[in-house]
Amino acid sequence: MTAPCRLAVTADLHWGQNPRGDQATLALRDFLLTQPPELLLLAGDQGTAGHFDECLALFQDLPCPKALVPGNHDLWVEEDDSRGDSLTVYREHLPRVCAAHGFHYLDSGPLVVEGGPTVVGTINWYDYSWSLERLRELVPDYERRLRHKLFTRGRHNDARFIRWPLDDVRFTQQVVQTFEQHLAAATGRGERPIVVAHHPPFYGLAFPREGSPSVPDGLLWDAFSGNATMEQLLSRYADCISVIFCGHTHRARENFVSCAPGYNVGGDYHFKRLLIVQWPDLAVEAHVFGDPVR
């Protein structure tokens, strides 16, 4: 029987990218040390390059199981990066760093907490499917914009720092397929796992807007934020999932996919958010560290 416990969930710590954000992350860490949860979950974008390692080290004194999924920033590499290309970083380097710091790397397999919840996770990725049809209809040069990740002003930095021998569509297929295997195994044992993703796993946790996305930039952000296959998968398994968490957009949001509740953590570069979740009742309490006003 699952015993009640207290979970802590955060995302987008982006350690080393913003001094205000780093101070907020330290405050978040200190809060957890004074009120330790039974489980800590990080939903991606811990930090680029060596900052990933530094971010995990912040939590080394936290006396509970810890697990994470990587985010797109965690896969960024420079030319001739000593860690390898982005795919090697994802498959080999990040799992080693996680093991060295006592974190379970959810993309490699579920975490089963004795007497507590099972957690299934994935970086998730994007294949443009959330807006591809409208891009084709409304943006004459949509193929060039997708290929080079071009907005009206500037580029998505994944175009500069994600380097690998495949493309977004193929990587999305791979991570969704692996996630489905992990989810099927967990639910097949009669469990109702927690799901953690970095990129929003269903559209209702993506960027909140009033009205339709702008053309072309809003459509492009949707294209680079998630994928329809994962959303369909979660819809099929919704009765078997307890709750879903994600990050990436830096916008707090709550929504449902079918009957499964979901939360986008919503921290940003300059401030951080932490969700304290009572398990299995799923009462969620949000804490903010730092000043959300820029």
C-alpha positions in Angstrom: 0.0 0.0 0.0 1.3 3.4 -0.9 2.1 5.6 2.2 1.3 9.3 2.1 4.4 11.4 1.2 5.5 14.9 0.2 6.9 15.5 -3.3 8.8 18.5 -4.5 8.7 19.4 -8.2 10.6 22.2 -10.0 11.9 22.9 -13.5 14.0 25.4 -15.5 16.6 26.1 -12.9 19.0 27.2 -15.6 21.9 27.3 -13.2 24.7 29.6 -14.2 22.6 31.7 -16.7 21.2 34.5 -14.5 22.5 35.8 -11.2 19.0 36.6 -9.9 17.9 33.1 -10.9 20.9 31.5 -9.2 20.0 33.3 -6.0 16.4 32.1 -6.3 17.6 28.5 -6.9 19.8 28.7 -3.7 16.8 29.9 -1.8 14.7 27.1 -3.2 17.4 24.6 -2.2 17.6 26.0 1.3 13.8 25.8 1.7 14.0 22.1 0.8 16.8 21.4 3.2 14.7 22.9 6.1 11.6 20.9 5.0 12.9 17.8 3.2 10.4 16.1 0.9 10.2 12.4 0.4 11.0 12.8 -3.4 12.5 15.6 -5.5 11.7 15.8 -9.2 13.4 18.2 -11.7 11.6 18.7 -15.0 14.5 19.7 -17.2 16.9 22.6 -18.1 19.1 22.2 -15.1 22.0 23.9 -16.8 24.1 24.0 -20.0 27.4 22.1 -20.2 29.2 22.0 -16.8 26.4 24.0 -15.1 24.3 20.8 -15.3 26.8 19.1 -12.9 26.9 22.1 -10.7 23.1 22.3 -10.4 22.8 18.7 -9.3 25.5 19.2 -6.7 23.4 21.9 -5.0 21.0 19.1 -3.9 23.6 16.6 -2.7 22.6 17.0 1.0 18.9 16.5 0.4 18.1 13.2 2.2 15.5 11.8 -0.3 15.4 10.0 -3.6 16.0 12.5 -6.5 15.1 12.1 -10.2 15.1 14.2 -13.3 14.5 14.5 -17.0 16.8 16.6 -19.1 15.7 19.7 -21.1 16.8 21.0 -24.4 19.3 23.4 -22.9 20.9 20.4 -21.2 21.7 18.9 -24.6 23.4 22.0 -26.0 26.9 21.5 -27.2 29.6 23.6 -28.9 31.6 22.5 -31.9 34.2 19.8 -31.0 32.6 19.5 -27.5 34.6 17.1 -25.4 31.3 15.4 -24.2 30.3 14.5 -27.8 27.3 15.6 -29.8 23.9 16.3 -28.4 22.7 12.7 -28.8 25.8 11.3 -27.0 25.3 13.9 -24.2 21.6 12.7 -23.9 22.3 9.0 -24.0 25.7 8.8 -22.2 27.1 11.9 -20.5 24.0 13.1 -18.6 23.1 9.7 -17.2 26.7 9.4 -15.8 26.5 12.8 -14.2 23.1 12.0 -12.7 24.5 8.7 -11.2 27.5 10.6 -9.7 25.1 12.9 -7.9 22.5 10.4 -6.8 19.8 11.4 -9.4 17.7 8.8 -11.2 17.8 9.6 -15.0 14.1 9.1 -16.0 14.8 8.9 -19.7 16.6 5.6 -19.0 13.8 4.1 -17.1 11.1 4.6 -14.4 11.8 5.3 -10.8 10.0 3.1 -8.3 10.0 4.5 -4.8 9.5 1.8 -2.2 6.3 2.5 -0.4 5.7 5.5 -2.6 4.9 6.5 -6.2 6.4 5.3 -9.5 7.7 8.1 -11.8 7.9 7.8 -15.6 9.7 10.6 -17.4 11.0 11.9 -20.7 12.6 15.0 -22.2 9.8 14.9 -24.8 10.6 16.9 -27.9 8.9 18.7 -30.8 8.1 17.6 -34.4 6.2 20.8 -35.4 2.9 18.9 -35.4 1.1 21.3 -33.1 1.0 24.0 -35.8 2.3 22.4 -39.0 -1.0 22.6 -40.8 -1.5 26.3 -40.1 2.1 27.1 -40.9 1.7 25.5 -44.3 -1.5 27.5 -44.8 -0.3 30.9 -43.5 3.5 31.1 -43.8 4.9 30.8 -47.4 8.5 30.2 -46.2 7.5 27.8 -43.3 9.9 25.1 -44.4 12.9 27.5 -44.2 11.7 28.8 -40.9 11.4 25.3 -39.4 14.7 24.1 -40.8 16.6 27.1 -39.4 14.3 27.8 -36.5 13.8 31.4 -37.6 11.4 33.8 -35.9 10.6 37.3 -37.1 13.6 38.5 -35.0 16.3 36.0 -34.1 16.5 32.2 -34.0 15.6 29.5 -31.5 19.0 28.7 -29.9 18.4 24.9 -30.4 19.3 25.7 -34.0 22.7 26.8 -32.9 23.5 24.3 -30.1 21.6 21.1 -30.8 24.0 19.1 -32.9 23.3 15.5 -33.8 23.0 13.0 -36.7 19.2 13.1 -36.8 16.4 15.7 -36.9 13.6 16.8 -34.6 11.0 14.5 -36.1 13.2 11.4 -35.7 14.3 12.3 -32.1 10.7 12.9 -31.2 9.7 9.5 -32.5 12.5 7.8 -30.5 11.7 9.5 -27.2 8.0 9.0 -27.4 8.4 5.3 -28.3 10.8 4.8 -25.3 8.4 6.7 -23.0 5.5 4.6 -24.1 7.4 1.4 -23.3 8.2 2.7 -19.8 4.7 3.9 -19.2 3.2 0.6 -20.4 5.5 -1.3 -18.1 4.5 0.8 -15.1 0.8 0.7 -15.7 0.9 -3.0 -16.6 2.0 -3.6 -13.0 -1.2 -1.9 -11.8 0.5 1.4 -10.9 -0.7 4.9 -11.5 2.6 6.7 -12.2 3.5 10.3 -12.0 4.6 11.6 -15.4 7.4 14.1 -15.7 8.4 15.8 -19.0 10.4 18.8 -20.0 8.6 20.0 -23.2 4.9 20.2 -22.5 3.4 16.7 -23.2 0.0 18.1 -24.2 -1.1 21.4 -25.7 -3.0 22.4 -22.6 0.2 22.9 -20.7 1.9 24.9 -23.5 2.0 28.7 -23.8 -1.2 30.3 -22.3 -2.8 32.7 -24.8 -5.9 34.7 -25.3 -7.0 33.8 -28.8 -5.0 32.1 -31.6 -1.2 32.2 -31.8 0.4 35.0 -33.7 1.7 34.5 -37.3 4.4 33.4 -37.7 6.1 33.6 -34.3 3.3 32.1 -32.2 2.9 29.3 -34.6 6.6 28.7 -34.5 6.7 28.6 -30.7 4.0 25.9 -30.9 5.9 24.0 -33.5 9.0 23.9 -31.2 7.2 23.1 -28.0 5.7 19.6 -28.2 4.1 17.0 -30.4 0.7 15.5 -31.1 1.8 11.9 -30.7 2.7 12.3 -27.0 -0.6 14.0 -26.4 -2.5 11.2 -28.0 -0.5 8.7 -26.0 -1.3 10.4 -22.7 -5.0 10.5 -23.7 -5.0 6.8 -24.1 -3.4 6.2 -20.8 -5.1 9.0 -18.9 -7.1 6.7 -16.6 -3.9 5.1 -15.5 -1.9 8.3 -14.8 -2.1 10.1 -11.5 -0.6 13.5 -12.4 1.7 15.1 -15.1 4.4 17.7 -14.6 6.5 19.7 -17.1 8.4 22.9 -17.7 10.1 24.6 -20.7 7.7 27.4 -21.4 8.5 29.4 -18.2 4.7 29.9 -17.8 2.8 28.3 -14.9 -0.3 26.5 -16.1 -2.8 23.8 -15.0 -4.9 21.7 -17.2 -6.2 18.2 -18.0 -5.5 15.7 -20.7 -8.7 13.6 -20.6 -9.0 12.9 -16.9 -5.3 13.3 -15.9 -4.4 16.5 -14.2 -1.2 18.4 -15.4 0.9 21.2 -14.1 3.5 23.3 -15.9 5.9 24.5 -13.1 6.4 27.9 -14.6 9.7 29.2 -13.3 11.8 31.6 -15.4 15.5 32.6 -15.7 15.2 35.3 -13.0 12.9 33.6 -10.5 11.9 30.0 -9.6 8.8 28.1 -8.7 8.5 25.0 -6.6 5.4 22.7 -6.4 4.9 20.8 -3.1 2.6 17.9 -3.8 0.9 15.8 -1.2 0.8 12.2 -2.4 -1.5 10.5 -3.1 -4.1 13.2 -2.5 -2.4 15.5 -5.1 -3.0 18.7 -3.2 -0.5 21.1 -4.8 1.1 24.1 -3.2 3.2 26.6 -5.2 6.2 28.5 -3.7 8.0 31.3 -5.6 11.6 32.2 -5.0 12.9 35.5 -6.3 11.0 38.4 -7.7 8.9 37.5 -10.8 9.0 41.1 -12.0 11.9 41.6 -14.3 
